[in-house]
């Protein structure tokens, strides 16, 4: 009796390594767009491009006439008529804010291509491990959603307001960070698969840590959207600005009649004190995994320690651009380190170790 040849194994070790590198590369691009997004917000560049052209918009204006047309469209926005126009904005100044928004959208296009094209390649070759196709499609859908939410955010600042909605900005950032977390978790799952380990599962501590970090990032986005970083005052080593706000633990500026999510004083106060609750749960997470996963524990401590210092320096500096952008970047790294820690704890649980 003739024995039929064995079917090829889907998702072998040689197939998994390129997929892990691909996912981590896309995650690095998401980190890059978070940084550029921070610059875009702090330079008020978000509504400088008033149309969404997924294909033709990849090229910036190339002639003087094209620049004048873009500038003329921007001059119809409330941001120009109420703020930048009276301040005497020139075409040269407009080109500066246009540049950052254009780079932000360009990286978004690169991320879409960098994810979709390799996904199609791995899919057609049949090398995606079993059970991972739905997850990868979900990540692709999140990328598409991020583009839609981004335009939804920008549109809020084109017609009725001088700035984009801080709620929409927070939604835009959280979708990006959720995508980032999904990319990192999936890459870690694939690395575990390569080692022959079971998939990690989320424990109660991991869920709490991830949820608390996301709440902190949400309030950070609201804070940026409302320009609430300066409400505590500024000045290097000014204790009235940090750890106090206007010389008090709870500032006078909180308006009881405002929705808490729209009050810059309350949002700033909550963001800075919730941070310590996040630190506490991250210390517990890091200690739980320290014995078997010391590099992960070190990454968690290093990321939140750096983030605390950058947050303080951001306030003391009066929201200096490069410090505030670094604060947003390291916030994303805190999320990555937390995902790494949650995965390490989940692998231990899945393997039955205590």
Secondary structure by P-SEA (a helix, b strand, c coil): ccccccccccccaaaaaaaaaaaaaaaaaaaaaaaaaaaaaaaccccccccccccccccccccaaaaaaaaaaaaaccccccccccccccaaaaaaaaaaaaaaaaaaaaaaaacaaaaaaaaaaccccccaaaaaaaaaaaaaaaaaaaaaaaaaaccccccccaaaaaaaaaaaaaaaaaaaaaaaaaaaaaacccbbbbcaaaaaaaaaaaaaaaaaaaaaaacccccccccccccccccccccccccccccccccccccaaaaaaaaaaaaaaaaaaaaaaaaaaccccaaaaaaaaaaaaaaaaaaaaaaaacccaaaaaaaaaaaaaaaaaaaaaaaaaaaaaaaccc
